[in-house]
Amino acid sequence: MHFFVLGGLIFGLYGLTAAPDAAPPRDDVITLTEVEADRLADDFYAGWGRAPTREEARALVRDWAIEEAMVREARALGLDQGDAMIRNRLRAKVEFLAEAPAATLEPDDATLAAYYKANAADYAEPARISLTQVLLPAAVSQAEAAALVAELRSGADPDGVGRATQLPPRIEAMALPALDRVFGAGFAAEVAGLAPGTWAGPLTSAYGPHLLRLDSVTQGALPQLDTQREKVLADWRYDEARRMRERYTEELMSRYRLVLPGMAEEDE
């Protein structure tokens, strides 16, 4: 009701400000349609949370008319031709029209379940690792590392072994991808391959050689679809929008015969 009243106000004000004289040539007529008036009202209400005053409505109408006149003048001068920004904007609008219906699609349960199963890796909870680590000097030898491993297995305090570091001595339930981000690619897989509960090493990370004790591994699991439904639905719609855009693009390009410099001519 707000938008209806605002649109009517703006449309009515434009009618009052329009010249009542005989209509000029068609190309010189700028007409504010009801749809455009509603858009102006919607935009004002969205920005200010209230209806415009009569003065503000008049300013809206005049500004819209000035914009329309300048857009027509720009087109008449050919300013819309060869402009990369305008071309990109027009392409984006056509792509939006091609994929917009996907936003309202409602798949049945079987379709969504099949999509969830096919993309299970995207929704599965990652495996998590808990470990205790000691960072060694970069120049440590294999013999020195082996001696330190033996000390730790005999009950030596890890805090008294190795060199000072800002890395935490114990890491609790860190996801494997996060472990790789902290210590470097491939580190998580090496740690996961260790025998649990015993000191081992050295294993090299981005920080240098480590002695580690794998304390626990929690395997990843796929949550129930119901707990992920909104995200899965959004992803399904995104993929449907992409397929709609691709189908539209293929159909659109089939209407043209391409003649491209440096490439073989493509027939219809």
Backbone as numpy.savetxt, mean C-alpha at the origin, in Angstrom:
# Nx Ny Nz CAx CAy CAz Cx Cy Cz
-29.51 14.72 3.28 -30.34 15.92 3.28 -29.47 17.18 3.28
-28.35 17.14 4.06 -27.43 18.28 4.06 -26.94 18.58 2.64
-26.49 17.52 1.95 -25.92 17.70 0.62 -26.99 18.18 -0.36
-28.22 17.67 -0.21 -29.30 18.08 -1.10 -29.58 19.57 -0.94
-29.66 20.01 0.34 -29.94 21.42 0.60 -28.80 22.30 0.12
-27.55 21.86 0.41 -26.40 22.66 -0.02 -26.33 22.76 -1.53
-26.56 21.63 -2.22 -26.54 21.65 -3.67 -27.60 22.57 -4.23
-28.79 22.51 -3.63 -29.87 23.39 -4.08 -29.55 24.84 -3.86
-28.90 25.15 -2.72 -28.53 26.54 -2.43 -27.54 27.06 -3.46
-26.51 26.28 -3.73 -25.48 26.72 -4.68 -26.08 26.83 -6.08
-26.88 25.84 -6.47 -27.50 25.88 -7.80 -28.42 27.10 -7.93
-29.19 27.38 -6.84 -30.09 28.53 -6.89 -29.34 29.84 -6.95
-28.25 29.96 -6.19 -27.45 31.18 -6.22 -26.84 31.40 -7.59
-26.43 30.32 -8.23 -25.86 30.47 -9.57 -26.94 30.98 -10.53
-28.16 30.48 -10.35 -29.25 30.95 -11.20 -29.53 32.43 -11.00
-29.39 32.90 -9.74 -29.63 34.32 -9.47 -28.54 35.21 -10.05
-27.29 34.68 -10.05 -26.18 35.50 -10.54 -26.00 35.43 -12.04
-26.62 34.45 -12.70 -26.46 34.32 -14.15 -27.21 35.46 -14.85
-26.67 35.91 -15.94 -27.30 37.01 -16.68 -28.63 36.56 -17.27
-29.70 37.37 -17.09 -31.01 36.98 -17.60 -31.20 37.33 -19.07
-30.22 37.95 -19.69 -30.36 38.38 -21.08 -30.43 37.19 -22.01
-30.57 37.49 -23.28 -30.64 36.43 -24.29 -29.40 35.57 -24.22
-29.58 34.27 -24.45 -28.49 33.32 -24.34 -27.42 33.63 -25.38
-26.14 33.68 -24.99 -25.05 33.90 -25.94 -24.81 32.62 -26.74
-23.90 32.68 -27.69 -23.59 31.47 -28.46 -23.26 30.31 -27.53
-23.62 29.10 -27.98 -23.51 27.91 -27.13 -22.11 27.74 -26.55
-21.05 28.01 -27.34 -19.69 27.81 -26.87 -19.33 28.75 -25.74
-20.08 29.81 -25.56 -19.79 30.78 -24.50 -20.63 30.55 -23.25
-21.47 29.52 -23.25 -22.35 29.25 -22.11 -21.64 28.35 -21.10
-21.63 28.78 -19.85 -21.12 27.94 -18.77 -22.29 27.63 -17.86
-22.67 26.38 -17.80 -23.85 25.97 -17.04 -23.45 25.10 -15.86
-23.88 25.49 -14.69 -23.65 24.69 -13.49 -24.77 23.66 -13.37
-24.42 22.40 -13.55 -25.43 21.34 -13.48 -25.71 20.99 -12.02
-26.81 20.29 -11.83 -27.15 19.88 -10.47 -26.10 18.94 -9.90
-25.55 18.08 -10.73 -24.51 17.16 -10.27 -23.29 17.92 -9.79
-22.88 18.92 -10.56 -21.71 19.71 -10.18 -22.00 20.55 -8.94
-23.22 21.06 -8.82 -23.59 21.81 -7.62 -23.53 20.92 -6.39
-24.01 19.68 -6.52 -23.93 18.74 -5.40 -22.49 18.46 -5.02
-21.60 18.36 -6.03 -20.20 18.10 -5.74 -19.59 19.26 -4.97
-19.89 20.50 -5.38 -19.39 21.66 -4.67 -19.87 21.66 -3.22
-21.15 21.33 -3.03 -21.71 21.29 -1.68 -21.05 20.20 -0.85
-20.84 19.03 -1.45 -20.20 17.93 -0.74 -18.78 18.31 -0.31
-18.03 18.92 -1.22 -16.66 19.29 -0.93 -16.60 20.32 0.21
-17.50 21.30 0.18 -17.50 22.32 1.23 -17.85 21.69 2.57
-18.88 20.85 2.59 -19.31 20.24 3.85 -18.23 19.32 4.40
-17.53 18.58 3.51 -16.46 17.69 3.95 -15.31 18.47 4.56
-15.05 19.65 4.02 -13.93 20.44 4.53 -14.25 21.24 5.78
-15.48 21.72 5.88 -15.83 22.63 6.98 -16.84 22.06 7.97
-17.52 20.99 7.61 -18.48 20.39 8.52 -19.73 21.21 8.72
-20.02 22.11 7.80 -21.22 22.96 7.91 -21.60 23.45 6.52
-22.79 24.03 6.45 -23.24 24.61 5.18 -22.56 25.96 4.95
-22.34 26.35 3.70 -21.74 27.66 3.43 -22.76 28.77 3.64
-22.25 29.94 3.99 -23.12 31.11 4.01 -23.46 31.49 2.58
-24.39 32.46 2.40 -24.74 32.88 1.05 -23.53 33.47 0.34
-22.71 34.23 1.08 -21.52 34.81 0.46 -20.53 33.72 0.05
-20.36 32.72 0.92 -19.45 31.62 0.60 -19.96 30.81 -0.59
-21.29 30.62 -0.65 -21.86 29.89 -1.78 -21.65 30.64 -3.08
-21.83 31.96 -3.04 -21.58 32.77 -4.24 -20.12 32.65 -4.66
-19.20 32.69 -3.68 -17.77 32.57 -4.00 -17.46 31.20 -4.60
-18.10 30.15 -4.07 -17.90 28.81 -4.62 -18.32 28.74 -6.08
-19.49 29.30 -6.34 -20.03 29.27 -7.70 -19.13 30.06 -8.64
-18.71 31.25 -8.21 -17.86 32.07 -9.07 -16.52 31.38 -9.32
-15.94 30.81 -8.28 -14.65 30.15 -8.45 -14.78 28.96 -9.40
-15.90 28.23 -9.28 -16.12 27.10 -10.20 -16.23 27.61 -11.64
-16.95 28.71 -11.83 -17.12 29.25 -13.18 -15.79 29.72 -13.76
-14.96 30.36 -12.92 -13.64 30.79 -13.39 -12.80 29.58 -13.79
-12.84 28.55 -12.97 -12.08 27.34 -13.29 -12.54 26.74 -14.61
-13.86 26.65 -14.79 -14.40 26.09 -16.03 -13.97 26.92 -17.24
-14.01 28.24 -17.11 -13.61 29.11 -18.21 -12.13 28.93 -18.54
-11.30 28.83 -17.50 -9.87 28.67 -17.74 -9.53 27.31 -18.32
-10.26 26.27 -17.90 -10.04 24.94 -18.47 -10.38 24.95 -19.96
-11.50 25.60 -20.30 -11.88 25.69 -21.72 -10.83 26.46 -22.52
-10.33 27.56 -21.92 -9.33 28.35 -22.61 -8.04 27.56 -22.81
-7.65 26.79 -21.79 -6.44 25.98 -21.90 -6.58 24.95 -23.01
-7.76 24.33 -23.10 -7.98 23.36 -24.17 -7.96 24.03 -25.53
-8.57 25.22 -25.61 -8.58 25.94 -26.89 -7.17 26.29 -27.34
-6.29 26.56 -26.39 -4.91 26.89 -26.71 -4.04 25.65 -26.88
-4.63 24.48 -26.67 -3.87 23.24 -26.82 -2.93 22.96 -25.67
-3.17 23.59 -24.51 -2.27 23.40 -23.38 -2.39 22.03 -22.75
-3.45 21.29 -23.08 -3.60 19.94 -22.54 -2.88 18.91 -23.38
-2.26 19.32 -24.46 -1.58 18.41 -25.35 -0.10 18.30 -24.98
0.42 17.08 -24.99 1.84 16.87 -24.75 2.29 17.14 -23.33
1.39 17.21 -22.38 1.74 17.46 -20.98 1.74 16.13 -20.24
2.91 15.72 -19.74 3.04 14.41 -19.10 2.15 14.29 -17.87
2.02 15.36 -17.08 1.21 15.30 -15.88 -0.26 15.09 -16.22
-0.74 15.80 -17.24 -2.14 15.65 -17.64 -2.38 14.25 -18.20
-1.45 13.77 -19.02 -1.58 12.42 -19.58 -1.63 11.37 -18.46
-0.76 11.51 -17.48 -0.74 10.55 -16.39 -2.03 10.61 -15.57
-2.52 11.84 -15.38 -3.76 11.99 -14.61 -4.94 11.36 -15.35
-5.01 11.59 -16.66 -6.10 11.00 -17.44 -6.01 9.47 -17.45
-4.80 8.97 -17.59 -4.62 7.51 -17.54 -5.08 6.96 -16.19
-4.71 7.64 -15.10 -5.10 7.19 -13.77 -6.61 7.18 -13.60
-7.28 8.16 -14.16 -8.74 8.23 -14.04 -9.41 7.10 -14.82
-8.89 6.79 -16.01 -9.45 5.68 -16.79 -9.21 4.36 -16.07
-8.01 4.18 -15.51 -7.72 2.95 -14.76 -8.64 2.83 -13.56
-8.90 3.96 -12.90 -9.81 3.93 -11.76 -11.21 3.49 -12.19
-11.69 4.02 -13.32 -13.01 3.62 -13.82 -13.05 2.14 -14.16
-11.93 1.62 -14.68 -11.88 0.22 -15.08 -11.95 -0.71 -13.88
-11.34 -0.31 -12.76 -11.24 -1.21 -11.61 -12.19 -0.86 -10.47
-12.89 0.26 -10.57 -13.76 0.71 -9.48 -14.81 -0.32 -9.05
-15.42 -1.09 -9.98 -16.45 -2.04 -9.54 -15.95 -3.07 -8.53
-14.65 -3.32 -8.50 -14.13 -4.32 -7.57 -14.35 -3.94 -6.12
-14.46 -2.64 -5.83 -14.59 -2.17 -4.45 -15.90 -2.63 -3.81
-16.89 -2.97 -4.62 -18.19 -3.36 -4.07 -18.47 -4.85 -4.25
-17.52 -5.59 -4.80 -17.74 -7.02 -5.00 -17.80 -7.75 -3.66
-18.68 -8.72 -3.55 -18.83 -9.52 -2.34 -18.69 -10.99 -2.71
-17.51 -11.58 -2.52 -17.33 -12.99 -2.87 -18.08 -13.88 -1.89
-18.49 -15.06 -2.36 -19.12 -16.00 -1.43 -18.03 -16.64 -0.57
-18.45 -17.36 0.45 -17.50 -17.93 1.41 -16.52 -18.88 0.75
-17.02 -19.67 -0.21 -16.14 -20.63 -0.87 -15.04 -19.93 -1.67
-15.40 -18.85 -2.35 -14.42 -18.11 -3.14 -13.36 -17.50 -2.24
-13.79 -16.91 -1.13 -12.84 -16.27 -0.23 -11.94 -17.32 0.44
-12.53 -18.46 0.79 -11.74 -19.53 1.41 -10.70 -20.06 0.44
-11.07 -20.21 -0.83 -10.12 -20.69 -1.83 -8.99 -19.69 -2.02
-9.32 -18.40 -2.03 -8.29 -17.36 -2.16 -7.36 -17.38 -0.96
-7.92 -17.56 0.22 -7.12 -17.61 1.45 -6.15 -18.78 1.42
-6.64 -19.92 0.98 -5.79 -21.12 0.91 -4.68 -20.94 -0.12
-5.01 -20.35 -1.26 -4.02 -20.18 -2.33 -2.93 -19.19 -1.93
-3.25 -18.28 -1.01 -2.29 -17.26 -0.59 -1.94 -17.41 0.89
-1.96 -18.63 1.36 -1.75 -18.90 2.79 -0.43 -18.32 3.30
0.59 -18.32 2.47 1.90 -17.83 2.92 1.85 -16.35 3.31
0.91 -15.61 2.74 0.80 -14.18 3.05 0.15 -13.92 4.40
-0.56 -14.92 4.94 -1.32 -14.72 6.17 -0.83 -15.58 7.33
0.06 -16.52 7.06 0.53 -17.42 8.11 1.37 -16.66 9.15
1.20 -17.03 10.40 2.05 -16.49 11.46 3.43 -17.09 11.29
4.50 -16.27 11.29 5.84 -16.82 11.08 6.33 -17.60 12.29
7.25 -18.51 12.05 7.90 -19.20 13.16 8.67 -18.18 14.00
8.80 -18.48 15.30 9.48 -17.56 16.21 10.58 -18.30 16.97
11.66 -17.58 17.23 12.83 -18.18 17.87 13.19 -17.39 19.12
13.53 -18.13 20.18 14.12 -17.53 21.37 15.55 -18.04 21.47
16.50 -17.13 21.74 17.90 -17.54 21.78 18.69 -16.68 22.75
19.83 -17.21 23.14 20.82 -16.46 23.91 22.07 -16.38 23.07
22.68 -15.18 23.01 23.84 -15.01 22.12 24.97 -14.27 22.80
26.16 -14.58 22.33 27.38 -13.91 22.77 28.12 -13.48 21.52
28.47 -12.20 21.45 29.22 -11.68 20.30 30.71 -11.78 20.59
31.46 -12.41 19.66 32.89 -12.62 19.83 33.68 -11.56 19.06
34.95 -11.38 19.40 35.80 -10.49 18.61 35.89 -10.97 17.17
36.03 -10.04 16.26 36.04 -10.39 14.84 37.17 -11.33 14.48
38.33 -11.23 15.18 39.50 -12.03 14.83 39.60 -13.33 15.62
38.53 -13.74 16.29 38.58 -14.96 17.09 38.86 -16.17 16.19
39.68 -17.09 16.69 40.01 -18.30 15.92 39.00 -19.40 16.22
39.00 -20.41 15.38 38.08 -21.54 15.60 38.39 -22.22 16.93
39.69 -22.34 17.26 40.07 -22.99 18.51 39.59 -22.19 19.71
39.74 -20.87 19.65 39.29 -20.01 20.75 37.77 -20.09 20.88
37.06 -20.10 19.76 35.61 -20.20 19.80 35.17 -21.52 20.39
35.84 -22.61 20.01 35.50 -23.93 20.54 35.72 -23.99 22.05
36.80 -23.35 22.54 37.07 -23.33 23.98 35.98 -22.58 24.73
35.51 -21.47 24.14 34.45 -20.69 24.78 33.13 -21.46 24.78
32.86 -22.21 23.71 31.66 -23.04 23.67 31.70 -24.06 24.80
32.87 -24.66 24.99 33.01 -25.66 26.06 32.77 -25.03 27.43
33.27 -23.81 27.64 33.05 -23.12 28.91 31.56 -22.87 29.15
30.90 -22.42 28.12 29.47 -22.11 28.26 28.66 -23.37 28.51
29.02 -24.45 27.85 28.31 -25.71 28.08 28.56 -26.24 29.48
29.68 -25.81 30.08 30.00 -26.24 31.44 29.35 -25.35 32.49
28.62 -24.34 32.05 27.89 -23.51 33.00 28.45 -22.12 33.18
29.42 -21.70 32.37 29.97 -20.34 32.48 28.88 -19.30 32.21
29.01 -18.15 32.88 28.04 -17.07 32.71 28.26 -16.41 31.35
27.23 -16.38 30.48 27.40 -15.76 29.16 27.80 -14.30 29.24
27.40 -13.61 30.33 27.72 -12.19 30.45 29.23 -11.95 30.57
29.96 -12.98 30.99 31.39 -12.81 31.15 32.19 -13.29 29.95
31.48 -13.64 28.88 32.13 -14.16 27.67 31.86 -13.20 26.52
32.85 -13.07 25.64 32.64 -12.25 24.45 32.96 -10.80 24.69
32.56 -9.96 23.73 32.87 -8.54 23.79 31.60 -7.72 24.00
31.79 -6.49 24.44 30.65 -5.61 24.72 29.90 -5.29 23.43
28.60 -5.26 23.54 27.76 -4.97 22.38 26.42 -4.42 22.86
25.77 -3.67 21.99 24.44 -3.16 22.32 23.35 -4.18 21.98
23.73 -5.29 21.37 22.76 -6.34 21.08 22.30 -6.98 22.39
21.02 -7.29 22.52 20.56 -7.94 23.75 21.12 -9.36 23.85
21.53 -9.78 25.06 22.06 -11.13 25.21 21.01 -12.22 24.98
19.74 -11.87 25.27 18.67 -12.85 25.07 17.58 -12.25 24.20
17.11 -13.02 23.26 16.05 -12.59 22.35 14.88 -13.54 22.53
13.72 -12.98 22.81 12.53 -13.77 23.10 11.55 -13.76 21.93
11.21 -14.93 21.45 10.12 -15.12 20.48 10.16 -14.13 19.33
11.31 -13.98 18.70 11.42 -13.08 17.55 11.08 -13.84 16.28
10.23 -13.24 15.44 9.86 -13.86 14.18 11.09 -14.02 13.29
11.12 -15.11 12.53 12.28 -15.37 11.68 12.59 -14.23 10.72
11.59 -13.63 10.05 11.92 -12.49 9.18 12.55 -11.34 9.93
12.10 -11.09 11.16 12.67 -10.00 11.96 14.10 -10.33 12.37
14.36 -11.61 12.66 15.72 -12.03 13.02 16.68 -11.78 11.86
16.23 -12.05 10.65 17.05 -11.78 9.48 17.27 -10.28 9.29
16.26 -9.48 9.59 16.42 -8.03 9.45 17.44 -7.48 10.45
17.49 -8.07 11.64 18.40 -7.59 12.67 19.83 -8.08 12.43
19.97 -9.39 12.10 21.30 -9.99 12.04 21.82 -10.21 10.62
20.94 -10.07 9.62 21.38 -10.29 8.25 20.67 -11.48 7.62
20.51 -11.42 6.30 19.79 -12.47 5.57 20.45 -13.82 5.78
19.61 -14.84 6.04 20.09 -16.21 6.20 20.43 -16.58 7.62
20.54 -15.60 8.51 20.94 -15.89 9.89 19.87 -16.72 10.60
18.60 -16.40 10.38 17.52 -17.12 11.06 17.52 -18.60 10.70
17.74 -18.91 9.43 17.75 -20.31 9.00 18.88 -21.07 9.68
20.06 -20.43 9.83 21.19 -21.09 10.49 20.87 -21.37 11.95
20.26 -20.38 12.63 19.92 -20.56 14.03 18.87 -21.65 14.20
17.88 -21.65 13.32 16.81 -22.65 13.41 17.33 -24.07 13.22
18.47 -24.20 12.56 19.05 -25.53 12.35 19.88 -26.04 13.49
20.07 -25.24 14.55 20.87 -25.67 15.70 20.08 -26.63 16.59
20.81 -27.45 17.34 20.15 -28.32 18.33 19.70 -27.47 19.50
18.44 -27.58 19.91 17.95 -26.73 21.00 18.64 -27.02 22.33
18.82 -25.97 23.11 19.28 -26.12 24.49 20.76 -26.27 24.69
21.54 -26.17 23.63 22.99 -26.32 23.80 23.73 -25.22 23.05
24.86 -24.80 23.60 25.65 -23.74 22.96 26.33 -24.25 21.71
26.41 -23.39 20.71 27.04 -23.76 19.45 27.63 -22.52 18.82
28.41 -22.73 17.78 28.98 -21.60 17.04 30.43 -21.83 16.71
31.03 -20.84 16.11 30.47 -19.50 15.85 29.60 -19.46 14.60
28.56 -18.63 14.66 27.73 -18.28 13.52 27.96 -16.80 13.22
28.14 -16.49 11.96 28.48 -15.12 11.59 27.24 -14.35 11.17
27.10 -13.16 11.75 26.01 -12.25 11.36 26.62 -10.98 10.81
25.77 -9.97 10.59 26.27 -8.68 10.12 27.14 -8.00 11.17
27.08 -8.46 12.44 27.84 -7.85 13.52 29.17 -8.57 13.78
29.28 -9.79 13.27 30.48 -10.57 13.51 30.12 -11.98 13.96
31.09 -12.73 14.51 30.83 -14.11 14.94 30.10 -14.16 16.29
29.18 -15.10 16.40 28.40 -15.28 17.63 28.50 -16.72 18.11
28.39 -16.89 19.42 28.07 -18.18 20.01 26.61 -18.09 20.42
25.83 -19.14 20.15 24.39 -19.07 20.39 23.88 -20.33 21.06
22.82 -20.13 21.82 22.05 -21.25 22.36 20.60 -21.07 21.90
20.12 -22.01 21.14 18.73 -21.97 20.70 17.85 -22.44 21.84
17.07 -21.53 22.39 16.26 -21.86 23.57 14.91 -22.46 23.21
14.28 -21.95 22.16 12.99 -22.52 21.75 12.64 -22.07 20.34
11.84 -22.89 19.67 11.31 -22.56 18.35 9.81 -22.79 18.38
9.05 -21.76 18.04 7.60 -21.89 17.91 7.26 -21.89 16.44
6.71 -22.98 15.96 6.42 -23.11 14.54 5.29 -22.16 14.12
5.36 -21.71 12.90 4.32 -20.84 12.38 3.01 -21.59 12.16
1.93 -20.84 12.07 0.61 -21.45 11.87 -0.26 -20.50 11.07
-1.23 -21.07 10.37 -2.18 -20.27 9.59 -3.40 -20.00 10.45
-3.71 -18.74 10.76 -4.89 -18.42 11.57 -6.18 -18.82 10.85
-7.25 -18.90 11.62 -8.56 -19.14 11.03 -8.95 -17.97 10.13
-9.62 -18.28 9.04 -10.02 -17.24 8.09 -10.84 -16.14 8.75
-11.71 -16.51 9.69 -12.58 -15.52 10.33 -11.78 -14.41 11.02
-10.61 -14.74 11.53 -9.80 -13.74 12.23 -9.08 -12.82 11.26
-9.03 -13.18 9.99 -8.32 -12.40 8.98 -9.25 -11.92 7.87
-10.55 -12.08 8.07 -11.50 -11.90 6.97 -11.41 -10.53 6.30
-11.38 -9.46 7.08 -11.38 -8.12 6.49 -10.14 -7.89 5.64
-8.99 -8.33 6.11 -7.75 -8.16 5.35 -7.79 -9.02 4.08
-8.26 -10.26 4.22 -8.33 -11.14 3.05 -9.30 -10.59 2.02
-10.44 -10.06 2.48 -11.41 -9.48 1.56 -10.81 -8.28 0.83
-10.09 -7.43 1.55 -9.45 -6.27 0.91 -8.42 -6.71 -0.12
-7.65 -7.75 0.22 -6.64 -8.25 -0.73 -7.30 -8.88 -1.95
-8.39 -9.61 -1.72 -9.12 -10.23 -2.84 -9.66 -9.16 -3.77
-10.24 -8.10 -3.22 -10.75 -7.01 -4.05 -9.62 -6.31 -4.80
-8.48 -6.16 -4.14 -7.33 -5.53 -4.80 -6.92 -6.36 -6.02
-6.84 -7.67 -5.85 -6.45 -8.54 -6.97 -7.52 -8.53 -8.06
-8.79 -8.48 -7.67 -9.85 -8.40 -8.66 -9.77 -7.09 -9.44
-9.48 -6.00 -8.74 -9.32 -4.70 -9.41 -8.18 -4.75 -10.41
-7.08 -5.38 -10.02 -5.95 -5.51 -10.94 -6.32 -6.31 -12.17
-7.08 -7.41 -11.97 -7.50 -8.23 -13.12 -8.47 -7.45 -14.02
-9.37 -6.68 -13.41 -10.29 -5.86 -14.21 -9.52 -4.85 -15.05
-8.52 -4.22 -14.43 -7.72 -3.24 -15.16 -6.97 -3.90 -16.31
-6.42 -5.08 -16.06 -5.68 -5.78 -17.12 -6.61 -6.19 -18.26
-7.81 -6.69 -17.92 -8.76 -7.09 -18.97 -9.19 -5.87 -19.78
-9.46 -4.77 -19.09 -9.87 -3.55 -19.79 -8.75 -3.07 -20.72
-7.52 -3.11 -20.22 -6.39 -2.66 -21.02 -6.23 -3.52 -22.27
-6.36 -4.83 -22.12 -6.25 -5.71 -23.28 -7.36 -5.43 -24.29
-8.59 -5.24 -23.80 -9.70 -4.96 -24.71 -9.51 -3.62 -25.40
-9.04 -2.62 -24.63 -8.82 -1.30 -25.19 -7.75 -1.35 -26.28
-6.64 -2.00 -26.01 -5.54 -2.03 -26.97 -5.88 -2.84 -28.22
-6.87 -3.76 -28.08 -7.26 -4.54 -29.25 -7.97 -3.70 -30.30
-8.39 -2.47 -29.91 -9.08 -1.59 -30.86 -8.10 -0.82 -31.75
-6.82 -0.92 -31.43 -5.84 -0.10 -32.13 -4.82 -0.95 -32.88
-4.31 -0.38 -33.94 -3.17 -0.96 -34.64 -1.96 -0.11 -34.29
-0.97 -0.72 -33.68 0.18 0.03 -33.17 1.26 0.14 -34.23
1.72 1.34 -34.43 2.88 1.59 -35.31 3.92 2.27 -34.43
4.92 1.51 -33.98 5.88 2.01 -33.03 7.28 2.01 -33.64
7.96 3.13 -33.63 9.30 3.20 -34.21 10.24 2.20 -33.56
10.99 1.48 -34.40 11.95 0.52 -33.88 11.36 -0.82 -33.51
10.03 -0.97 -33.69 9.38 -2.25 -33.36 8.53 -2.68 -34.54
8.32 -3.98 -34.64 7.50 -4.49 -35.72 6.07 -4.00 -35.57
5.44 -3.67 -36.69 4.06 -3.17 -36.66 3.14 -4.28 -36.16
2.25 -3.91 -35.23 1.32 -4.88 -34.67 -0.04 -4.66 -35.31
-0.53 -5.73 -35.92 -1.84 -5.64 -36.55 -2.92 -5.75 -35.51
-4.11 -5.38 -35.90 -5.27 -5.46 -35.00 -5.54 -6.92 -34.64
